[in-house]
Amino acid sequence: MKQILMILLLSIVWVSPTLTYAEVWVIVNQHNQVDAMDKSEVTGLYLGRYLSFRDGSAAHPLDQDKDGSVYETFYQRLTGKSAAYINAYWAQILFTGRAKPPKEILTEAELIKAVRQDRHAIGYVSSGASLQGVKVVLRL
């Protein structure tokens, strides 16, 4: 009985970050030429594999606060990996000097403002966020 209870508890803890938000929206500046993206494109940008959007224009990925639940939810839904895994991945990439991680923005409002001000920025927000000056290109 204790084993079943422990398994149930661990599965709730493991799944709970993905249940925090109904959706996470990937956003870009309203003047960006990209109107839609798929998971593989966004994954490539956020893991440093791509440096530009598919039209060739530079991409500036922005992360939310690494201690926040939107960060955890975003990476879990995008890559199927935990925030701890993503942080370890970037530590290794930084050590090799192959790429730079997305710039961390501490609040969702600041992230939206940064995307609004930079035509090349890409970010993510919790569903229901105010989207003035930005557009959604992927829903996770």
BELTAVEN-V285523 format. One line per field, one symbol per residue. phi: phi as a letter, one per 30 degrees, with the letter a starting at -180 (. if undefined). psi: psi as a letter, one per 40 degrees, with the letter a starting at -180 (. if undefined). A space follows every 50 residues. Layout:
# BELTAVEN-V285523
phi->???
psi->???
This chain:
# BELTAVEN-V285523
phi->.ddddddddddddddeddcdbdbccdbbedcdddcabcedddeeddcidc cbdddjdecbdbcdedccddeededdddcicdddddddedddddddidac deddcdbddddddddddbecdbbbbdejddcdibbdcacc
psi->dddddddddddddddddeedidihhhiiideidhdiiidddddddeeedi eiideeiihghhiiheeiddddddddddeeiidddddddddddddeedii iihhhdidddddddddehdeihaiiiieihfheiihehh.
